[in-house]
Amino acid sequence: MGTWIKCSDERGQIVYVNIANAITLLRNESHHRGTVIAFMGTSDHLSVRETPEDILKAAKAKTHTKAPPRA
């Protein structure tokens, strides 16, 4: 199971990122905004408009709002 975060790509289209599979979140210095996300098991990466701080904040909020497992 992963933590899916709603982001916007460089063209403004909505993309969902499974942050549990991300290995790095780097500030996109070439555009002075946004984040470049690299994933496990691939050389592919994704550029999004959100900052690394915004992505981590959203991921943290999602993990704290999950319902506890049923016994």
C-alpha positions in Angstrom: 0.0 0.0 0.0 1.3 3.4 -0.8 0.6 7.0 0.1 -0.7 8.7 -3.0 -0.3 12.5 -3.3 -2.2 14.7 -5.7 0.3 17.0 -7.6 0.3 19.0 -10.8 2.9 18.4 -13.5 4.7 21.2 -15.3 1.7 21.6 -17.7 -0.7 21.9 -14.9 -2.3 18.5 -15.3 -3.1 16.5 -12.2 -0.9 13.5 -11.5 -1.0 11.2 -8.5 2.4 10.2 -7.0 2.9 7.2 -4.8 5.3 8.8 -2.5 6.2 5.5 -0.9 8.1 4.6 -4.1 10.0 7.9 -4.3 13.7 7.7 -3.5 14.5 11.4 -3.9 12.7 14.7 -3.9 14.9 17.4 -5.3 14.0 21.1 -5.7 13.7 21.9 -9.4 16.5 24.4 -9.7 16.2 24.8 -13.5 12.8 26.3 -13.1 13.3 27.8 -9.6 10.1 26.1 -8.5 8.6 22.7 -8.0 10.2 19.3 -7.4 11.8 16.5 -9.4 10.9 13.1 -8.0 12.9 10.0 -8.7 11.5 6.5 -8.1 12.8 3.1 -7.0 13.7 0.6 -9.7 13.7 3.0 -12.6 15.7 5.9 -14.0 12.5 7.8 -14.7 11.7 10.9 -12.9 8.7 13.3 -12.7 8.7 17.1 -12.4 5.8 18.6 -10.4 4.9 22.1 -9.4 4.7 21.5 -5.7 7.7 22.1 -3.5 9.4 19.2 -1.6 8.0 20.7 1.6 4.5 20.7 0.3 4.7 17.1 -0.9 6.1 15.9 2.5 3.5 17.8 4.4 0.7 16.2 2.4 2.2 12.8 2.9 2.5 13.3 6.6 -1.1 14.5 6.8 -2.3 11.4 4.9 -0.5 9.0 7.2 -2.0 10.7 10.3 -5.5 10.6 9.0 -5.7 6.9 8.2 -8.2 4.9 10.2 -6.7 2.4 12.7 -6.8 -1.2 11.6 -9.7 -3.2 12.7 -9.1 -5.9 15.3 
